[in-house]
Each structure stands twice: as structure tokens, then as C-alpha cells.
Amino acid sequence: MSTRGEGRTLVIIPAYNEEESLERVICRVRTSVPAADIVVINDGSDDSTGSVAEGLGVVALHLPNNLGIAGAEQTGFLYALRSGYGRVVRNDADGQHNPAEIPELLAALLRTGADVVIGSRYLEERGYITPRLRRMGIVILAAVTSLICRQRFTDPTSGFRAFNQRAIRLCADHYPHDYPEPESVVLFVRAGLRVAEIPVTMNPRYGGQSSIHLLDSAYYMFKVLLAIMVGLLRKPPTLTPEDRSKAR
């Protein structure tokens, strides 16, 4: 394993057809965490997403086909693991996540002792408006996730997250393939990692379109719940002895 970047922070930006927003997102990340490195996972885009990333001088990994968000994220974790990064932040390419809050996610890793910190839209009222049907689905997912994990979660679908090395290693090897955000919360807790939430402010998209449409929200919720239940039938991943001792 390479030790380049050991102890440093990597911001992973999965991107599929995000040419309209990507430059602005990268510039804001650079302003917010100038010491961090950035990798864009170009998930088989058929627009100029990849060229935008390369033109801005960040590392761009080009997937030959659209693998979906889970495949793109796991590619980023594998890159982080093999490059020896100590912390990872996952940031959307569409502008919904506020890079100015990345330092808060990273600080929370140390302050809370958590392995994963999730930026929640719903811990505090900050004016973020979620369509009613989608909000109902998130409330149900949050309740089910909280029940399974025996810990309160308010926003298990949020992808705005920070990870330490234990979590990076787990995600590189065992990241969920179907609905990574809600499924991974359960996976982390079952594997013995500590997960915390902090309040964040999210924004409307800069451009492009969401991969989940309003009419699909109920179907999405059903499939996520089914995936979580099926996941409970599997044996949870095993941490290394060193990681187990550190996660206690």
C-alpha cells in the first residue's frame, strides 16, 4: 500500500453528468479545505464532466461505464485506501452539499470519537425543503435504521459524510452496492464502528437532475427497506483486531 497522503484528507466527489455544477463545487471545496486533495469519480458520464475535472487539475478517475453511486463511491474509497489517506469526505457534485461545512465534519470525527460522521439536514431546522412524499420516506427509513441500530438517526440518506481510516478500510472492502447511504449506516453499526450525526445546511442543486424522482420515492423507500432487511441476514463484516480495539 502506498503511504502517499498518509494522515491527510481526501475529498471524494462522485459525478455523473455534472458538467454544469462540477467546477463550482471543486472551487468551493478548494476554498473550504485548501490542504485536502480532491478526486472526482467520473461515473461513465456522457457529457464533459471528466474534461472539467481534468481541466481543474484534480485527480479524475474515469469509469468506463455508469456503475451508479455505490460503485463510484467505492472506487473513491479504494483510491483513498491505496493512497494511504487518513480521512475521507464524500461531497456531492451537484452543489447540494456545502463544502464550507467540511471542516465541521472533520472536527466532529475528533470531537465525538466517531469513525463516520453524517451531515444531517434534519437535526436542526435550517430551511431545507424536502418534497412531502420523499420526507415521509426519509422519516420511515430513519425510524427503521434507528430501531435496528439502537441509536437515533435523522438523515440516513445523507451522503455528506466524513470517514476515518477504519471506516475507509471497511468501505473499500464491503460497501453496499444497491442503496449505499441508508444501507451503510446499518453496516457500520453492525461492524462495530461508531457513527455520529451533526447538523448541516444543504442547498438546491446547481444543475442537472437527481437520480431519484418524486414519483419513484415510494418505490425507492420500499426497495431500500427490503435491502436493509436482506442485509441483516448476512454476517456483518469483521474488523481487523487492531480496528476492533480502536473502535471500542
C-alpha positions in Angstrom: 0.0 0.0 0.0 1.3 3.4 -0.8 1.9 5.8 2.0 1.4 8.9 -0.1 -1.1 11.2 1.6 -0.9 9.4 4.9 -2.6 11.4 7.6 -4.1 13.8 5.0 -7.7 14.4 3.9 -9.2 13.3 0.6 -12.5 14.7 -0.7 -14.3 12.2 -2.9 -16.7 13.7 -5.5 -18.7 11.1 -7.4 -20.0 12.7 -10.6 -22.4 11.6 -13.4 -23.2 14.2 -16.0 -22.5 17.1 -13.7 -20.7 19.4 -16.1 -22.9 22.3 -15.1 -22.0 22.3 -11.4 -18.7 20.5 -11.0 -16.3 23.4 -11.5 -18.2 25.5 -8.9 -18.2 22.6 -6.4 -14.4 21.9 -6.8 -13.6 25.6 -6.4 -15.6 25.8 -3.2 -14.0 22.6 -1.8 -10.6 24.1 -2.5 -11.5 27.3 -0.7 -13.0 25.5 2.3 -10.3 22.8 2.8 -7.2 24.0 0.8 -5.0 21.4 2.4 -7.2 18.5 1.2 -6.8 16.5 -2.0 -9.7 16.0 -4.4 -10.6 13.0 -6.5 -13.5 13.1 -9.0 -15.0 9.8 -9.9 -16.4 10.3 -13.4 -19.1 7.6 -13.4 -19.3 7.0 -17.1 -20.6 10.4 -17.9 -21.6 11.2 -21.5 -21.1 15.0 -21.1 -17.9 16.9 -20.3 -17.7 16.0 -16.6 -14.4 14.3 -17.0 -12.9 17.1 -19.0 -14.0 19.7 -16.5 -12.3 17.7 -13.7 -9.1 17.3 -15.6 -9.1 20.9 -16.6 -9.2 22.0 -12.9 -6.1 19.9 -12.1 -7.8 17.4 -9.7 -7.3 13.6 -9.8 -10.0 12.3 -12.2 -10.8 8.6 -12.3 -12.9 7.7 -15.3 -15.1 4.7 -15.1 -15.8 3.1 -18.5 -19.5 2.6 -17.7 -22.0 4.1 -15.4 -21.7 1.9 -12.2 -24.1 4.0 -10.1 -23.4 5.9 -7.0 -22.3 2.9 -4.9 -19.7 1.8 -7.5 -18.4 5.3 -7.9 -18.1 5.9 -4.1 -16.3 2.5 -3.6 -13.9 3.4 -6.3 -13.1 6.6 -4.3 -12.6 4.6 -1.1 -10.3 2.1 -2.8 -8.2 5.1 -4.1 -8.1 6.6 -0.7 -7.1 3.3 0.9 -4.3 2.5 -1.6 -3.0 6.1 -1.3 -2.9 6.0 2.5 -5.3 8.8 3.3 -6.2 9.2 6.9 -9.6 10.9 6.4 -12.2 11.0 3.6 -15.0 13.3 3.0 -17.7 12.4 0.5 -19.2 15.5 -1.2 -21.8 15.6 -4.0 -21.0 17.1 -7.4 -24.4 18.8 -7.8 -23.9 21.6 -5.2 -26.3 20.3 -2.6 -23.6 19.7 0.0 -22.0 22.8 1.4 -18.1 22.5 1.2 -17.8 25.2 3.8 -19.1 22.7 6.4 -16.4 20.1 5.5 -14.2 21.4 8.4 -17.1 20.8 10.8 -17.5 17.2 9.6 -13.7 16.6 10.1 -13.7 18.3 13.5 -16.6 16.1 14.6 -14.5 13.0 13.8 -12.1 14.0 16.6 -14.7 15.6 18.9 -17.1 12.7 19.0 -14.6 9.9 18.6 -16.8 8.6 15.8 -15.5 6.6 12.8 -18.2 8.1 10.5 -19.8 11.5 10.8 -23.0 12.1 8.8 -24.2 15.6 7.9 -27.9 15.7 8.7 -30.5 18.0 7.2 -32.9 17.4 10.0 -31.1 17.6 13.3 -31.9 21.4 13.2 -34.3 23.4 11.2 -32.2 25.2 8.6 -34.7 25.9 5.9 -34.1 22.9 3.7 -37.3 21.9 2.0 -37.9 18.2 1.1 -40.9 17.2 -1.0 -43.5 15.7 1.2 -43.5 12.2 -0.1 -39.7 12.0 0.0 -39.6 13.4 3.5 -42.1 10.8 4.7 -39.9 8.1 3.2 -36.8 9.5 5.0 -38.7 9.6 8.3 -39.6 6.0 7.9 -36.1 5.0 6.9 -34.7 6.9 9.9 -37.1 5.2 12.3 -36.2 1.7 11.0 -32.5 2.5 11.0 -32.6 3.9 14.5 -34.5 0.8 15.7 -32.1 -1.6 14.1 -29.0 0.2 15.3 -30.4 1.2 18.7 -29.2 4.7 18.1 -31.1 7.7 16.9 -30.5 8.7 13.2 -32.4 11.5 11.5 -30.9 11.5 8.0 -29.7 8.1 6.9 -29.9 9.0 3.2 -27.4 11.9 3.5 -24.2 11.3 1.5 -22.4 14.2 3.1 -20.1 12.3 5.4 -16.6 12.1 6.9 -14.7 8.8 7.5 -11.6 7.9 9.4 -9.2 5.1 8.4 -11.2 2.3 10.0 -14.2 3.4 8.0 -12.2 3.8 4.8 -10.9 0.2 5.1 -14.4 -1.1 5.7 -15.9 0.9 2.8 -13.2 -0.2 0.4 -14.0 -3.9 1.1 -17.6 -4.1 2.0 -19.5 -1.0 0.7 -23.2 -1.7 -0.1 -24.0 -1.9 -3.8 -27.7 -1.0 -4.0 -28.6 1.9 -1.7 -25.3 2.8 -0.1 -26.3 5.7 2.2 -29.0 4.0 4.3 -27.6 0.5 4.0 -24.1 1.6 5.1 -25.4 3.1 8.3 -26.6 -0.3 9.4 -23.5 -1.9 8.1 -21.2 0.4 10.0 -23.0 -0.1 13.3 -23.2 -3.9 12.9 -19.5 -4.0 12.1 -18.7 -2.2 15.4 -17.9 1.3 14.0 -19.1 4.4 15.8 -21.4 6.7 13.8 -22.5 10.2 14.7 -24.6 12.9 13.1 -24.1 16.7 13.1 -26.5 19.3 11.6 -25.6 20.8 8.2 -27.2 23.1 5.7 -27.9 21.7 2.2 -28.7 23.7 -0.9 -30.7 23.2 -4.1 -28.8 21.6 -6.9 -26.6 23.9 -9.1 -27.6 22.0 -12.2 -28.5 18.6 -13.6 -31.2 16.3 -12.2 -31.5 14.0 -9.3 -31.3 10.3 -9.9 -34.3 9.8 -7.6 -37.5 11.4 -8.9 -40.5 12.3 -6.8 -42.8 9.6 -8.3 -40.1 7.0 -7.6 -39.8 7.9 -3.9 -42.3 5.3 -2.5 -40.8 2.6 -4.6 -37.3 3.6 -3.6 -38.2 3.5 0.1 -39.7 0.0 -0.3 -36.6 -1.3 -2.0 -34.2 0.3 0.5 -36.1 -1.2 3.4 -36.0 -4.6 1.6 -32.3 -4.3 1.0 -31.7 -3.4 4.7 -33.7 -6.4 5.8 -31.8 -8.7 3.5 -28.6 -7.3 4.7 -29.5 -8.2 8.2 -29.5 -11.9 7.1 -25.8 -11.6 6.2 -22.9 -11.9 8.6 -21.6 -8.4 9.3 -18.0 -7.7 8.1 -15.2 -8.4 10.6 -12.8 -5.6 11.5 -9.2 -6.4 12.0 -8.1 -6.9 15.6 -6.4 -3.5 15.6 -9.5 -1.8 14.2 -11.7 -3.6 16.7 -9.6 -2.4 19.6 -9.6 1.2 18.3 -13.4 1.1 17.7 -14.2 0.4 21.3 
